[in-house]
Amino acid sequence: MMKHCAQCSKPIAQDTKICPHCGTHSPHRYLWSDPRTIIGWTIFIFILMVIFDK
């Protein structure tokens, strides 16, 4: 089964670690595997809790 690279959108094998077209590492990266996404949502939820706790 073929997937598409998250960076260049070209078809790649499902078990590929590096995209052969653009060189992106982990081209099948999911949104929640990025630490910046998790940290960003954690800060956002914390701010909402502070605002609505009053």
C-alpha positions as CSV (number, residue, x, y, z in Angstrom):
1,M,0.0,0.0,0.0
2,M,1.3,3.4,-0.9
3,K,1.1,6.5,1.3
4,H,1.9,10.1,0.4
5,C,4.8,12.1,1.9
6,A,3.6,14.9,4.3
7,Q,6.2,17.3,2.8
8,C,6.1,16.8,-1.0
9,S,2.8,14.7,-1.3
10,K,4.5,12.2,-3.7
11,P,3.6,8.5,-3.3
12,I,6.0,6.5,-1.1
13,A,6.0,3.0,0.4
14,Q,4.4,2.7,3.8
15,D,7.5,1.5,5.6
16,T,9.7,4.2,4.2
17,K,11.8,6.2,6.8
18,I,13.1,8.8,4.5
19,C,11.2,10.2,1.4
20,P,13.2,9.3,-1.7
21,H,11.8,12.4,-3.5
22,C,12.5,15.2,-1.0
23,G,14.6,13.6,1.7
24,T,12.1,14.3,4.6
25,H,12.7,12.0,7.6
26,S,9.6,10.1,8.8
27,P,7.4,11.2,5.9
28,H,4.4,9.5,7.4
29,R,4.6,11.7,10.5
30,Y,1.3,12.2,12.2
31,L,0.2,15.4,13.8
32,W,0.4,14.2,17.4
33,S,3.9,12.8,16.9
34,D,5.4,16.4,16.7
35,P,6.4,17.6,20.2
36,R,5.6,21.2,19.3
37,T,2.0,20.3,18.6
38,I,1.6,18.6,22.0
39,I,3.4,21.5,23.8
40,G,1.3,24.1,22.0
41,W,-2.0,22.4,22.8
42,T,-0.9,21.9,26.5
43,I,-0.2,25.6,26.8
44,F,-3.4,26.5,25.0
45,I,-5.5,24.4,27.4
46,F,-3.6,25.7,30.4
47,I,-4.4,29.3,29.3
48,L,-8.0,28.4,28.9
49,M,-8.1,26.9,32.3
50,V,-6.6,30.1,33.9
51,I,-9.0,32.3,32.0
52,F,-12.2,30.4,32.8
53,D,-11.2,29.4,36.4
54,K,-12.1,32.9,37.6
